[in-house]
């Protein structure tokens, strides 16, 4: 018949309490919501379940019989839920996250091993891609994105470094051969390795100096997809193809080894770090709640900044999406 379980629960709450206001106080719901639920159930069943007056609410004969028959069934449901509660106490189940490749490389390696060690009954699935997806439609519990890429009305928790920089780099051999840029405009005369987003766009490089932001669209021989081809971009830069741009943390080991050399470091822009985000819902799955608490316990910004409801920004940075 397609009767909603929530409507049945509302009906039984009102039947037990003997009224909508008392049921609202005991259940924590509102009297108007309970009334709407009961009305939907009556419409679906085609019978009246309560006699309503301005002073009282009483079960009809059919309403009383329905309540009497449902009570044992609901008791069985409660017993079944107690079994699930036992699993929740151990905090087990599947947690599926959708994250950009940069987060899989730079954020999660420090978090995943200790998290899985702390929660051995949780199975974690990571979907690493730079395509922006509908979490619910994709079957993911949560995702990691930067604030300007968050969907409207999502709950967001800071995760990973709170400030990051976008860096330019090239091999010393390339710079010895082609010269070291001293100014942003010098990039126009260099072979620059560009990244193409999953949307098909090649975003300009966004650089900054003295608080002023500059966009530049240099040319180059090599264009590669961001995310999956990032290692190729780095390898090409190390091989002397040209100048590339990427997260500073990703390039730092190559700076330390001398394989790559920073380019125009005084122009590198900084941007806010990523967020773990999930739909604003009343019940958060236990594995996700455990992950949220684990991320918060690792430290970071003040408590007031630990969980916020974000709106999408009007402009997005090409840096955070690389």
C-alpha positions as protocol buffer text, in pm:
chain_id: "A"
residue {
  index: 1
  type: UNK
  ca { x: 0 y: 0 z: 0 }
}
residue {
  index: 2
  type: UNK
  ca { x: 305 y: 225 z: 24 }
}
residue {
  index: 3
  type: UNK
  ca { x: 241 y: 355 z: 376 }
}
residue {
  index: 4
  type: UNK
  ca { x: 527 y: 564 z: 514 }
}
residue {
  index: 5
  type: UNK
  ca { x: 694 y: 418 z: 823 }
}
residue {
  index: 6
  type: UNK
  ca { x: 736 y: 766 z: 970 }
}
residue {
  index: 7
  type: UNK
  ca { x: 363 y: 828 z: 942 }
}
residue {
  index: 8
  type: UNK
  ca { x: 294 y: 503 z: 1129 }
}
residue {
  index: 9
  type: UNK
  ca { x: 538 y: 605 z: 1403 }
}
residue {
  index: 10
  type: UNK
  ca { x: 366 y: 943 z: 1433 }
}
residue {
  index: 11
  type: UNK
  ca { x: 24 y: 774 z: 1458 }
}
residue {
  index: 12
  type: UNK
  ca { x: 141 y: 544 z: 1739 }
}
residue {
  index: 13
  type: UNK
  ca { x: 307 y: 833 z: 1924 }
}
residue {
  index: 14
  type: UNK
  ca { x: -20 y: 1028 z: 1922 }
}
residue {
  index: 15
  type: UNK
  ca { x: -219 y: 718 z: 2020 }
}
residue {
  index: 16
  type: UNK
  ca { x: 8 y: 648 z: 2317 }
}
residue {
  index: 17
  type: UNK
  ca { x: 17 y: 1011 z: 2433 }
}
residue {
  index: 18
  type: UNK
  ca { x: -354 y: 1074 z: 2378 }
}
residue {
  index: 19
  type: UNK
  ca { x: -297 y: 1397 z: 2189 }
}
residue {
  index: 20
  type: UNK
  ca { x: -75 y: 1578 z: 1943 }
}
residue {
  index: 21
  type: UNK
  ca { x: 80 y: 1824 z: 2189 }
}
residue {
  index: 22
  type: UNK
  ca { x: 173 y: 1556 z: 2443 }
}
residue {
  index: 23
  type: UNK
  ca { x: 309 y: 1337 z: 2163 }
}
residue {
  index: 24
  type: UNK
  ca { x: 516 y: 1628 z: 2038 }
}
residue {
  index: 25
  type: UNK
  ca { x: 667 y: 1682 z: 2384 }
}
residue {
  index: 26
  type: UNK
  ca { x: 755 y: 1316 z: 2425 }
}
residue {
  index: 27
  type: UNK
  ca { x: 888 y: 1261 z: 2073 }
}
residue {
  index: 28
  type: UNK
  ca { x: 1069 y: 1591 z: 2025 }
}
residue {
  index: 29
  type: UNK
  ca { x: 874 y: 1657 z: 1706 }
}
residue {
  index: 30
  type: UNK
  ca { x: 625 y: 1936 z: 1643 }
}
residue {
  index: 31
  type: UNK
  ca { x: 250 y: 1895 z: 1686 }
}
residue {
  index: 32
  type: UNK
  ca { x: 190 y: 2026 z: 1334 }
}
residue {
  index: 33
  type: UNK
  ca { x: 426 y: 1771 z: 1178 }
}
residue {
  index: 34
  type: UNK
  ca { x: 260 y: 1489 z: 1371 }
}
residue {
  index: 35
  type: UNK
  ca { x: -81 y: 1612 z: 1260 }
}
residue {
  index: 36
  type: UNK
  ca { x: 30 y: 1619 z: 897 }
}
residue {
  index: 37
  type: UNK
  ca { x: 173 y: 1267 z: 925 }
}
residue {
  index: 38
  type: UNK
  ca { x: -150 y: 1130 z: 1072 }
}
residue {
  index: 39
  type: UNK
  ca { x: -353 y: 1306 z: 805 }
}
residue {
  index: 40
  type: UNK
  ca { x: -138 y: 1150 z: 534 }
}
residue {
  index: 41
  type: UNK
  ca { x: -185 y: 806 z: 690 }
}
residue {
  index: 42
  type: UNK
  ca { x: -562 y: 852 z: 710 }
}
residue {
  index: 43
  type: UNK
  ca { x: -571 y: 962 z: 347 }
}
residue {
  index: 44
  type: UNK
  ca { x: -364 y: 662 z: 242 }
}
residue {
  index: 45
  type: UNK
  ca { x: -578 y: 415 z: 438 }
}
residue {
  index: 46
  type: UNK
  ca { x: -907 y: 584 z: 353 }
}
residue {
  index: 47
  type: UNK
  ca { x: -1032 y: 582 z: 715 }
}
residue {
  index: 48
  type: UNK
  ca { x: -1040 y: 823 z: 1006 }
}
residue {
  index: 49
  type: UNK
  ca { x: -809 y: 717 z: 1290 }
}
residue {
  index: 50
  type: UNK
  ca { x: -885 y: 991 z: 1545 }
}
residue {
  index: 51
  type: UNK
  ca { x: -1186 y: 1190 z: 1654 }
}
residue {
  index: 52
  type: UNK
  ca { x: -1059 y: 1546 z: 1684 }
}
residue {
  index: 53
  type: UNK
  ca { x: -1223 y: 1828 z: 1876 }
}
residue {
  index: 54
  type: UNK
  ca { x: -1084 y: 2155 z: 2008 }
}
residue {
  index: 55
  type: UNK
  ca { x: -1048 y: 1990 z: 2351 }
}
residue {
  index: 56
  type: UNK
  ca { x: -961 y: 1627 z: 2286 }
}
residue {
  index: 57
  type: UNK
  ca { x: -817 y: 1370 z: 2047 }
}
residue {
  index: 58
  type: UNK
  ca { x: -952 y: 1015 z: 2072 }
}
residue {
  index: 59
  type: UNK
  ca { x: -893 y: 703 z: 1868 }
}
residue {
  index: 60
  type: UNK
  ca { x: -1176 y: 583 z: 1648 }
}
residue {
  index: 61
  type: UNK
  ca { x: -1269 y: 213 z: 1664 }
}
residue {
  index: 62
  type: UNK
  ca { x: -1060 y: 136 z: 1358 }
}
residue {
  index: 63
  type: UNK
  ca { x: -780 y: 354 z: 1492 }
}
residue {
  index: 64
  type: UNK
  ca { x: -776 y: 162 z: 1820 }
}
residue {
  index: 65
  type: UNK
  ca { x: -771 y: -173 z: 1643 }
}
residue {
  index: 66
  type: UNK
  ca { x: -489 y: -56 z: 1419 }
}
residue {
  index: 67
  type: UNK
  ca { x: -288 y: 68 z: 1717 }
}
residue {
  index: 68
  type: UNK
  ca { x: -340 y: -261 z: 1901 }
}
residue {
  index: 69
  type: UNK
  ca { x: -222 y: -462 z: 1602 }
}
residue {
  index: 70
  type: UNK
  ca { x: 73 y: -239 z: 1527 }
}
residue {
  index: 71
  type: UNK
  ca { x: 208 y: -233 z: 1884 }
}
residue {
  index: 72
  type: UNK
  ca { x: 351 y: -591 z: 1875 }
}
residue {
  index: 73
  type: UNK
  ca { x: 490 y: -532 z: 1527 }
}
residue {
  index: 74
  type: UNK
  ca { x: 662 y: -214 z: 1642 }
}
residue {
  index: 75
  type: UNK
  ca { x: 806 y: -403 z: 1938 }
}
residue {
  index: 76
  type: UNK
  ca { x: 963 y: -645 z: 1690 }
}
residue {
  index: 77
  type: UNK
  ca { x: 1101 y: -352 z: 1494 }
}
residue {
  index: 78
  type: UNK
  ca { x: 1258 y: -214 z: 1813 }
}
residue {
  index: 79
  type: UNK
  ca { x: 1420 y: -552 z: 1880 }
}
residue {
  index: 80
  type: UNK
  ca { x: 1559 y: -556 z: 1526 }
}
residue {
  index: 81
  type: UNK
  ca { x: 1696 y: -205 z: 1570 }
}
residue {
  index: 82
  type: UNK
  ca { x: 1863 y: -314 z: 1893 }
}
residue {
  index: 83
  type: UNK
  ca { x: 2066 y: -559 z: 1687 }
}
residue {
  index: 84
  type: UNK
  ca { x: 2175 y: -271 z: 1463 }
}
residue {
  index: 85
  type: UNK
  ca { x: 2257 y: -70 z: 1773 }
}
residue {
  index: 86
  type: UNK
  ca { x: 2497 y: -342 z: 1871 }
}
residue {
  index: 87
  type: UNK
  ca { x: 2683 y: -292 z: 1545 }
}
residue {
  index: 88
  type: UNK
  ca { x: 2674 y: 85 z: 1591 }
}
residue {
  index: 89
  type: UNK
  ca { x: 2841 y: 51 z: 1930 }
}
residue {
  index: 90
  type: UNK
  ca { x: 3129 y: -115 z: 1748 }
}
residue {
  index: 91
  type: UNK
  ca { x: 3091 y: 144 z: 1474 }
}
residue {
  index: 92
  type: UNK
  ca { x: 3105 y: -78 z: 1169 }
}
residue {
  index: 93
  type: UNK
  ca { x: 2986 y: -56 z: 812 }
}
residue {
  index: 94
  type: UNK
  ca { x: 3081 y: 106 z: 484 }
}
residue {
  index: 95
  type: UNK
  ca { x: 3199 y: 466 z: 453 }
}
residue {
  index: 96
  type: UNK
  ca { x: 3227 y: 590 z: 95 }
}
residue {
  index: 97
  type: UNK
  ca { x: 3401 y: 920 z: 22 }
}
residue {
  index: 98
  type: UNK
  ca { x: 3428 y: 1112 z: -305 }
}
residue {
  index: 99
  type: UNK
  ca { x: 3749 y: 1318 z: -310 }
}
residue {
  index: 100
  type: UNK
  ca { x: 3967 y: 1504 z: -560 }
}
residue {
  index: 101
  type: UNK
  ca { x: 4295 y: 1339 z: -655 }
}
residue {
  index: 102
  type: UNK
  ca { x: 4484 y: 1613 z: -470 }
}
residue {
  index: 103
  type: UNK
  ca { x: 4310 y: 1520 z: -143 }
}
residue {
  index: 104
  type: UNK
  ca { x: 4383 y: 1151 z: -197 }
}
residue {
  index: 105
  type: UNK
  ca { x: 4748 y: 1246 z: -241 }
}
residue {
  index: 106
  type: UNK
  ca { x: 4795 y: 1524 z: 13 }
}
residue {
  index: 107
  type: UNK
  ca { x: 4525 y: 1496 z: 282 }
}
residue {
  index: 108
  type: UNK
  ca { x: 4414 y: 1135 z: 332 }
}
residue {
  index: 109
  type: UNK
  ca { x: 4748 y: 952 z: 368 }
}
residue {
  index: 110
  type: UNK
  ca { x: 4797 y: 1100 z: 718 }
}
residue {
  index: 111
  type: UNK
  ca { x: 4436 y: 1025 z: 820 }
}
residue {
  index: 112
  type: UNK
  ca { x: 4334 y: 691 z: 669 }
}
residue {
  index: 113
  type: UNK
  ca { x: 4581 y: 450 z: 837 }
}
residue {
  index: 114
  type: UNK
  ca { x: 4521 y: 566 z: 1197 }
}
residue {
  index: 115
  type: UNK
  ca { x: 4145 y: 595 z: 1134 }
}
residue {
  index: 116
  type: UNK
  ca { x: 4118 y: 236 z: 1007 }
}
residue {
  index: 117
  type: UNK
  ca { x: 4333 y: 119 z: 1297 }
}
residue {
  index: 118
  type: UNK
  ca { x: 4097 y: 291 z: 1542 }
}
residue {
  index: 119
  type: UNK
  ca { x: 3783 y: 150 z: 1374 }
}
residue {
  index: 120
  type: UNK
  ca { x: 3861 y: -201 z: 1245 }
}
residue {
  index: 121
  type: UNK
  ca { x: 3493 y: -274 z: 1167 }
}
residue {
  index: 122
  type: UNK
  ca { x: 3464 y: 16 z: 921 }
}
residue {
  index: 123
  type: UNK
  ca { x: 3525 y: -46 z: 552 }
}
residue {
  index: 124
  type: UNK
  ca { x: 3643 y: 271 z: 378 }
}
residue {
  index: 125
  type: UNK
  ca { x: 3597 y: 321 z: 3 }
}
residue {
  index: 126
  type: UNK
  ca { x: 3764 y: 620 z: -163 }
}
residue {
  index: 127
  type: UNK
  ca { x: 3646 y: 743 z: -503 }
}
residue {
  index: 128
  type: UNK
  ca { x: 3921 y: 977 z: -626 }
}
residue {
  index: 129
  type: UNK
  ca { x: 3815 y: 1194 z: -918 }
}
residue {
  index: 130
  type: UNK
  ca { x: 3801 y: 1561 z: -1005 }
}
residue {
  index: 131
  type: UNK
  ca { x: 3445 y: 1551 z: -1137 }
}
residue {
  index: 132
  type: UNK
  ca { x: 3197 y: 1729 z: -909 }
}
residue {
  index: 133
  type: UNK
  ca { x: 2923 y: 1482 z: -824 }
}
residue {
  index: 134
  type: UNK
  ca { x: 2590 y: 1466 z: -644 }
}
residue {
  index: 135
  type: UNK
  ca { x: 2686 y: 1280 z: -327 }
}
residue {
  index: 136
  type: UNK
  ca { x: 2345 y: 1122 z: -274 }
}
residue {
  index: 137
  type: UNK
  ca { x: 2301 y: 1015 z: -637 }
}
residue {
  index: 138
  type: UNK
  ca { x: 2653 y: 869 z: -647 }
}
residue {
  index: 139
  type: UNK
  ca { x: 2599 y: 666 z: -331 }
}
residue {
  index: 140
  type: UNK
  ca { x: 2872 y: 848 z: -137 }
}
residue {
  index: 141
  type: UNK
  ca { x: 2832 y: 942 z: 228 }
}
residue {
  index: 142
  type: UNK
  ca { x: 3058 y: 1248 z: 212 }
}
residue {
  index: 143
  type: UNK
  ca { x: 3320 y: 1419 z: 0 }
}
residue {
  index: 144
  type: UNK
  ca { x: 3619 y: 1648 z: 18 }
}
residue {
  index: 145
  type: UNK
  ca { x: 3619 y: 1972 z: -176 }
}
residue {
  index: 146
  type: UNK
  ca { x: 3730 y: 2331 z: -147 }
}
residue {
  index: 147
  type: UNK
  ca { x: 3481 y: 2587 z: -18 }
}
residue {
  index: 148
  type: UNK
  ca { x: 3412 y: 2756 z: -351 }
}
residue {
  index: 149
  type: UNK
  ca { x: 3323 y: 2415 z: -496 }
}
residue {
  index: 150
  type: UNK
  ca { x: 3081 y: 2306 z: -223 }
}
residue {
  index: 151
  type: UNK
  ca { x: 2718 y: 2257 z: -310 }
}
residue {
  index: 152
  type: UNK
  ca { x: 2464 y: 2475 z: -138 }
}
residue {
  index: 153
  type: UNK
  ca { x: 2337 y: 2368 z: 204 }
}
residue {
  index: 154
  type: UNK
  ca { x: 2614 y: 2122 z: 282 }
}
residue {
  index: 155
  type: UNK
  ca { x: 2762 y: 2074 z: 628 }
}
residue {
  index: 156
  type: UNK
  ca { x: 3139 y: 2124 z: 609 }
}
residue {
  index: 157
  type: UNK
  ca { x: 3420 y: 2027 z: 847 }
}
residue {
  index: 158
  type: UNK
  ca { x: 3777 y: 2151 z: 792 }
}
residue {
  index: 159
  type: UNK
  ca { x: 4016 y: 1870 z: 700 }
}
residue {
  index: 160
  type: UNK
  ca { x: 4385 y: 1886 z: 618 }
}
residue {
  index: 161
  type: UNK
  ca { x: 4597 y: 2202 z: 594 }
}
residue {
  index: 162
  type: UNK
  ca { x: 4400 y: 2523 z: 635 }
}
residue {
  index: 163
  type: UNK
  ca { x: 4617 y: 2727 z: 400 }
}
residue {
  index: 164
  type: UNK
  ca { x: 4775 y: 2601 z: 80 }
}
residue {
  index: 165
  type: UNK
  ca { x: 4975 y: 2757 z: -201 }
}
residue {
  index: 166
  type: UNK
  ca { x: 4977 y: 2706 z: -575 }
}
residue {
  index: 167
  type: UNK
  ca { x: 5335 y: 2675 z: -696 }
}
residue {
  index: 168
  type: UNK
  ca { x: 5512 y: 2707 z: -1028 }
}
residue {
  index: 169
  type: UNK
  ca { x: 5814 y: 2488 z: -1099 }
}
residue {
  index: 170
  type: UNK
  ca { x: 6051 y: 2372 z: -1369 }
}
residue {
  index: 171
  type: UNK
  ca { x: 6367 y: 2166 z: -1389 }
}
residue {
  index: 172
  type: UNK
  ca { x: 6699 y: 2346 z: -1339 }
}
residue {
  index: 173
  type: UNK
  ca { x: 6805 y: 2219 z: -1682 }
}
residue {
  index: 174
  type: UNK
  ca { x: 6505 y: 2383 z: -1849 }
}
residue {
  index: 175
  type: UNK
  ca { x: 6561 y: 2712 z: -1666 }
}
residue {
  index: 176
  type: UNK
  ca { x: 6932 y: 2709 z: -1752 }
}
residue {
  index: 177
  type: UNK
  ca { x: 6838 y: 2659 z: -2116 }
}
residue {
  index: 178
  type: UNK
  ca { x: 6541 y: 2896 z: -2146 }
}
residue {
  index: 179
  type: UNK
  ca { x: 6601 y: 3148 z: -1868 }
}
residue {
  index: 180
  type: UNK
  ca { x: 6444 y: 3209 z: -1529 }
}
residue {
  index: 181
  type: UNK
  ca { x: 6129 y: 3425 z: -1533 }
}
residue {
  index: 182
  type: UNK
  ca { x: 6165 y: 3743 z: -1329 }
}
residue {
  index: 183
  type: UNK
  ca { x: 5812 y: 3873 z: -1386 }
}
residue {
  index: 184
  type: UNK
  ca { x: 5470 y: 3727 z: -1455 }
}
residue {
  index: 185
  type: UNK
  ca { x: 5477 y: 3845 z: -1818 }
}
residue {
  index: 186
  type: UNK
  ca { x: 5792 y: 3643 z: -1876 }
}
residue {
  index: 187
  type: UNK
  ca { x: 5581 y: 3325 z: -1863 }
}
residue {
  index: 188
  type: UNK
  ca { x: 5432 y: 3418 z: -2202 }
}
residue {
  index: 189
  type: UNK
  ca { x: 5768 y: 3342 z: -2360 }
}
residue {
  index: 190
  type: UNK
  ca { x: 5804 y: 3001 z: -2198 }
}
residue {
  index: 191
  type: UNK
  ca { x: 5682 y: 2650 z: -2273 }
}
residue {
  index: 192
  type: UNK
  ca { x: 5421 y: 2597 z: -2000 }
}
residue {
  index: 193
  type: UNK
  ca { x: 5263 y: 2261 z: -1918 }
}
residue {
  index: 194
  type: UNK
  ca { x: 4887 y: 2307 z: -1881 }
}
residue {
  index: 195
  type: UNK
  ca { x: 4618 y: 2099 z: -1715 }
}
residue {
  index: 196
  type: UNK
  ca { x: 4270 y: 2036 z: -1852 }
}
residue {
  index: 197
  type: UNK
  ca { x: 3984 y: 1984 z: -1605 }
}
residue {
  index: 198
  type: UNK
  ca { x: 3724 y: 1710 z: -1642 }
}
residue {
  index: 199
  type: UNK
  ca { x: 3481 y: 1977 z: -1767 }
}
residue {
  index: 200
  type: UNK
  ca { x: 3711 y: 2031 z: -2066 }
}
residue {
  index: 201
  type: UNK
  ca { x: 3823 y: 2376 z: -1954 }
}
residue {
  index: 202
  type: UNK
  ca { x: 4186 y: 2483 z: -1933 }
}
residue {
  index: 203
  type: UNK
  ca { x: 4181 y: 2734 z: -1650 }
}
residue {
  index: 204
  type: UNK
  ca { x: 4426 y: 3025 z: -1654 }
}
residue {
  index: 205
  type: UNK
  ca { x: 4700 y: 3036 z: -1396 }
}
residue {
  index: 206
  type: UNK
  ca { x: 4591 y: 3263 z: -1114 }
}
residue {
  index: 207
  type: UNK
  ca { x: 4887 y: 3432 z: -946 }
}
residue {
  index: 208
  type: UNK
  ca { x: 4909 y: 3703 z: -684 }
}
residue {
  index: 209
  type: UNK
  ca { x: 5141 y: 3975 z: -562 }
}
residue {
  index: 210
  type: UNK
  ca { x: 5094 y: 4251 z: -305 }
}
residue {
  index: 211
  type: UNK
  ca { x: 4728 y: 4159 z: -270 }
}
residue {
  index: 212
  type: UNK
  ca { x: 4655 y: 4188 z: -642 }
}
residue {
  index: 213
  type: UNK
  ca { x: 4541 y: 3884 z: -841 }
}
residue {
  index: 214
  type: UNK
  ca { x: 4653 y: 3824 z: -1198 }
}
residue {
  index: 215
  type: UNK
  ca { x: 4526 y: 3567 z: -1447 }
}
residue {
  index: 216
  type: UNK
  ca { x: 4760 y: 3451 z: -1720 }
}
residue {
  index: 217
  type: UNK
  ca { x: 4701 y: 3200 z: -1999 }
}
residue {
  index: 218
  type: UNK
  ca { x: 5045 y: 3087 z: -2121 }
}
residue {
  index: 219
  type: UNK
  ca { x: 5099 y: 2849 z: -2411 }
}
residue {
  index: 220
  type: UNK
  ca { x: 5283 y: 2521 z: -2415 }
}
residue {
  index: 221
  type: UNK
  ca { x: 5340 y: 2196 z: -2600 }
}
residue {
  index: 222
  type: UNK
  ca { x: 5187 y: 1965 z: -2339 }
}
residue {
  index: 223
  type: UNK
  ca { x: 4828 y: 1961 z: -2209 }
}
residue {
  index: 224
  type: UNK
  ca { x: 4725 y: 1679 z: -1974 }
}
residue {
  index: 225
  type: UNK
  ca { x: 4414 y: 1603 z: -1770 }
}
residue {
  index: 226
  type: UNK
  ca { x: 4431 y: 1712 z: -1409 }
}
residue {
  index: 227
  type: UNK
  ca { x: 4403 y: 1438 z: -1152 }
}
residue {
  index: 228
  type: UNK
  ca { x: 4495 y: 1115 z: -1328 }
}
residue {
  index: 229
  type: UNK
  ca { x: 4772 y: 1268 z: -1541 }
}
residue {
  index: 230
  type: UNK
  ca { x: 4928 y: 1479 z: -1269 }
}
residue {
  index: 231
  type: UNK
  ca { x: 5223 y: 1244 z: -1229 }
}
residue {
  index: 232
  type: UNK
  ca { x: 5285 y: 1274 z: -1603 }
}
residue {
  index: 233
  type: UNK
  ca { x: 5286 y: 1654 z: -1574 }
}
residue {
  index: 234
  type: UNK
  ca { x: 5544 y: 1637 z: -1295 }
}
residue {
  index: 235
  type: UNK
  ca { x: 5757 y: 1387 z: -1485 }
}
residue {
  index: 236
  type: UNK
  ca { x: 5748 y: 1608 z: -1794 }
}
residue {
  index: 237
  type: UNK
  ca { x: 5859 y: 1910 z: -1593 }
}
residue {
  index: 238
  type: UNK
  ca { x: 6141 y: 1712 z: -1434 }
}
residue {
  index: 239
  type: UNK
  ca { x: 6235 y: 1597 z: -1784 }
}
residue {
  index: 240
  type: UNK
  ca { x: 6279 y: 1958 z: -1897 }
}
residue {
  index: 241
  type: UNK
  ca { x: 5962 y: 2008 z: -2103 }
}
residue {
  index: 242
  type: UNK
  ca { x: 5866 y: 2337 z: -1939 }
}
residue {
  index: 243
  type: UNK
  ca { x: 5710 y: 2519 z: -1644 }
}
residue {
  index: 244
  type: UNK
  ca { x: 5423 y: 2358 z: -1455 }
}
residue {
  index: 245
  type: UNK
  ca { x: 5181 y: 2459 z: -1177 }
}
residue {
  index: 246
  type: UNK
  ca { x: 5053 y: 2247 z: -887 }
}
residue {
  index: 247
  type: UNK
  ca { x: 5002 y: 2239 z: -510 }
}
residue {
  index: 248
  type: UNK
  ca { x: 5319 y: 2335 z: -326 }
}
residue {
  index: 249
  type: UNK
  ca { x: 5292 y: 2029 z: -97 }
}
residue {
  index: 250
  type: UNK
  ca { x: 5284 y: 1799 z: -398 }
}
residue {
  index: 251
  type: UNK
  ca { x: 5601 y: 1953 z: -538 }
}
residue {
  index: 252
  type: UNK
  ca { x: 5794 y: 1997 z: -214 }
}
residue {
  index: 253
  type: UNK
  ca { x: 5976 y: 1659 z: -232 }
}
residue {
  index: 254
  type: UNK
  ca { x: 6099 y: 1751 z: -580 }
}
residue {
  index: 255
  type: UNK
  ca { x: 6217 y: 2089 z: -456 }
}
residue {
  index: 256
  type: UNK
  ca { x: 6406 y: 1916 z: -176 }
}
residue {
  index: 257
  type: UNK
  ca { x: 6571 y: 1671 z: -415 }
}
residue {
  index: 258
  type: UNK
  ca { x: 6663 y: 1942 z: -663 }
}
residue {
  index: 259
  type: UNK
  ca { x: 6466 y: 1777 z: -946 }
}
residue {
  index: 260
  type: UNK
  ca { x: 6249 y: 2088 z: -969 }
}
residue {
  index: 261
  type: UNK
  ca { x: 6318 y: 2453 z: -895 }
}
residue {
  index: 262
  type: UNK
  ca { x: 6059 y: 2706 z: -771 }
}
residue {
  index: 263
  type: UNK
  ca { x: 5956 y: 2965 z: -1029 }
}
residue {
  index: 264
  type: UNK
  ca { x: 5825 y: 3314 z: -940 }
}
residue {
  index: 265
  type: UNK
  ca { x: 5771 y: 3211 z: -576 }
}
residue {
  index: 266
  type: UNK
  ca { x: 5681 y: 3565 z: -471 }
}
residue {
  index: 267
  type: UNK
  ca { x: 5377 y: 3539 z: -701 }
}
residue {
  index: 268
  type: UNK
  ca { x: 5239 y: 3213 z: -561 }
}
residue {
  index: 269
  type: UNK
  ca { x: 4879 y: 3258 z: -439 }
}
residue {
  index: 270
  type: UNK
  ca { x: 4747 y: 3101 z: -121 }
}
residue {
  index: 271
  type: UNK
  ca { x: 4395 y: 2971 z: -68 }
}
residue {
  index: 272
  type: UNK
  ca { x: 4190 y: 2807 z: 205 }
}
residue {
  index: 273
  type: UNK
  ca { x: 4226 y: 2437 z: 268 }
}
residue {
  index: 274
  type: UNK
  ca { x: 3973 y: 2164 z: 189 }
}
residue {
  index: 275
  type: UNK
  ca { x: 3658 y: 2062 z: 372 }
}
residue {
  index: 276
  type: UNK
  ca { x: 3495 y: 1730 z: 444 }
}
residue {
  index: 277
  type: UNK
  ca { x: 3133 y: 1791 z: 345 }
}
residue {
  index: 278
  type: UNK
  ca { x: 2807 y: 1596 z: 368 }
}
residue {
  index: 279
  type: UNK
  ca { x: 2433 y: 1663 z: 325 }
}
residue {
  index: 280
  type: UNK
  ca { x: 2262 y: 1838 z: 613 }
}
residue {
  index: 281
  type: UNK
  ca { x: 2056 y: 1558 z: 758 }
}
residue {
  index: 282
  type: UNK
  ca { x: 1925 y: 1474 z: 1104 }
}
residue {
  index: 283
  type: UNK
  ca { x: 2083 y: 1128 z: 1119 }
}
residue {
  index: 284
  type: UNK
  ca { x: 2446 y: 1091 z: 1018 }
}
residue {
  index: 285
  type: UNK
  ca { x: 2557 y: 732 z: 946 }
}
residue {
  index: 286
  type: UNK
  ca { x: 2769 y: 592 z: 1228 }
}
residue {
  index: 287
  type: UNK
  ca { x: 3084 y: 535 z: 1015 }
}
residue {
  index: 288
  type: UNK
  ca { x: 3068 y: 893 z: 887 }
}
residue {
  index: 289
  type: UNK
  ca { x: 3011 y: 1029 z: 1237 }
}
residue {
  index: 290
  type: UNK
  ca { x: 3317 y: 837 z: 1354 }
}
residue {
  index: 291
  type: UNK
  ca { x: 3522 y: 983 z: 1068 }
}
residue {
  index: 292
  type: UNK
  ca { x: 3402 y: 1338 z: 1141 }
}
residue {
  index: 293
  type: UNK
  ca { x: 3489 y: 1303 z: 1510 }
}
residue {
  index: 294
  type: UNK
  ca { x: 3827 y: 1153 z: 1422 }
}
residue {
  index: 295
  type: UNK
  ca { x: 3909 y: 1444 z: 1189 }
}
residue {
  index: 296
  type: UNK
  ca { x: 3806 y: 1700 z: 1451 }
}
residue {
  index: 297
  type: UNK
  ca { x: 4008 y: 1526 z: 1723 }
}
residue {
  index: 298
  type: UNK
  ca { x: 4325 y: 1562 z: 1515 }
}
residue {
  index: 299
  type: UNK
  ca { x: 4319 y: 1934 z: 1581 }
}
residue {
  index: 300
  type: UNK
  ca { x: 4301 y: 2234 z: 1353 }
}
residue {
  index: 301
  type: UNK
  ca { x: 4094 y: 2550 z: 1368 }
}
residue {
  index: 302
  type: UNK
  ca { x: 3905 y: 2670 z: 1676 }
}
residue {
  index: 303
  type: UNK
  ca { x: 3590 y: 2473 z: 1774 }
}
residue {
  index: 304
  type: UNK
  ca { x: 3363 y: 2746 z: 1637 }
}
residue {
  index: 305
  type: UNK
  ca { x: 3504 y: 2675 z: 1291 }
}
residue {
  index: 306
  type: UNK
  ca { x: 3481 y: 2297 z: 1312 }
}
residue {
  index: 307
  type: UNK
  ca { x: 3146 y: 2248 z: 1141 }
}
residue {
  index: 308
  type: UNK
  ca { x: 2974 y: 2507 z: 926 }
}
residue {
  index: 309
  type: UNK
  ca { x: 2699 y: 2523 z: 669 }
}
residue {
  index: 310
  type: UNK
  ca { x: 2853 y: 2679 z: 360 }
}
residue {
  index: 311
  type: UNK
  ca { x: 2707 y: 2854 z: 60 }
}
residue {
  index: 312
  type: UNK
  ca { x: 2886 y: 2836 z: -276 }
}
residue {
  index: 313
  type: UNK
  ca { x: 3108 y: 3132 z: -359 }
}
residue {
  index: 314
  type: UNK
  ca { x: 3025 y: 3348 z: -656 }
}
residue {
  index: 315
  type: UNK
  ca { x: 3367 y: 3293 z: -809 }
}
residue {
  index: 316
  type: UNK
  ca { x: 3592 y: 2991 z: -801 }
}
residue {
  index: 317
  type: UNK
  ca { x: 3966 y: 2967 z: -795 }
}
residue {
  index: 318
  type: UNK
  ca { x: 4134 y: 2759 z: -1061 }
}
residue {
  index: 319
  type: UNK
  ca { x: 4412 y: 2689 z: -814 }
}
residue {
  index: 320
  type: UNK
  ca { x: 4208 y: 2480 z: -570 }
}
residue {
  index: 321
  type: UNK
  ca { x: 4071 y: 2264 z: -846 }
}
residue {
  index: 322
  type: UNK
  ca { x: 4400 y: 2146 z: -990 }
}
